Amino acid sequence: MIIVFGSMNVDLMMPVKEFPHPGETVLCSADYLSQEGGKGANQAIAAQRAGAKTVMVGKVGDDAFGRRCVSNLKSHSIWTSGIGISDTRPTGCATIAVNAHGENTVIVAPGANLEATSDQVPDEILIPKNIVLTQLEVLPKETFSVLARAHAKGCVTILNASPAGQIPKEALPNIDYLIVNEIESLQLAKGVGIADTDPRIIARKISDAGKHSCIITLAAKGAIAANKNGVFRIGALDVEVVDTTGAGDAFCGIFAASILAGHSSLVALHRASVGAGLSCMGLGAQDSMPNKDDIDARMKDLAQAEKIG
């Protein structure tokens, strides 16, 4: 089982030809799209579609958006009884602008996500055969608390350190797999005193510091992974990009599902890279998540990871 502790939002997608400059107003190039989102929920759906039994833990508001988020997760057969209801904050909401090149900018109002707490994850499900998948769209102290508890119980732990934030040194040993994108890796490196900008070096040094695997996703350039066996690189699946909004979340959810299924970390890296590419072919995050059969069918179209250090 994968336990996702994280955020749930409703996303308002705004397609535009180009992003507005400060002080500029632009009109959408098509109708806006309202979809369920949030890094936690996105990753839960990605994992479930990739074949993993998944549990979502977090918090929503007592409002229409919150009921919509929970209903949507249930429609994907994700267990939702770990989701709490806030009586003081609204459900999280994100505004996402997507330009004609498939690039995006995101503004998130966290709302009830900021009330998610570690104690919502019961000890009974923190067992060695389970995986705990987290992000930083809820309060970081609660995320690090969940990771510490899960690690102590023998769970495999994954942190997608996004949005970018600093990780306390004492938290690093509680993380088995750390996943960040290129921009996030630079900010993380700076916070721990790493001056290099080369993702290969950053991944190696962060991996060594925490005694864990560090994965840096590089969008169209693929991904770099460092672990005790070396540094590895994998390319990106060649697809016609429509929207990259959910690619990082697809990567994380599919990676977790692959580890749960018993694949090695390099095979999981391969499957996650294929799935992330497939997720870019549609508009919106959750609706574009590929299923296990989609991923299996395209594995042959992307070369396996190669050792580069």
Buried (B, 14 or more C-beta within 10 A) or exposed (E): BBBBBBBBBBBBBBBBEEBEEEEEEBEBEEEEBBBBBBBBBBBBBBBBBBBBBBBBBBBBBBBEBBBBBBEBBEEBEBBBEBBBBBEEBBBBBBBBBBBEEBBBEBEBEBBBBBBBBBEBBEEEBBEEEBBBBBBBBBBBEBBBBBBBBBBEBEBBBBBBBBBBBBBEEEBBBBBBBBBBBBEBBBBBBEBBEBEEEEBBBBBBBBBEBBEBBBBBBBBBEBBBBBBEEEBBBBBBBEBEBBBBBBBBBBBBBBBBBBBBBEBEBBBBBBBBBBBBBBBBBBBBBBEBBBBBEBBEEBBEEBEEBEEEE
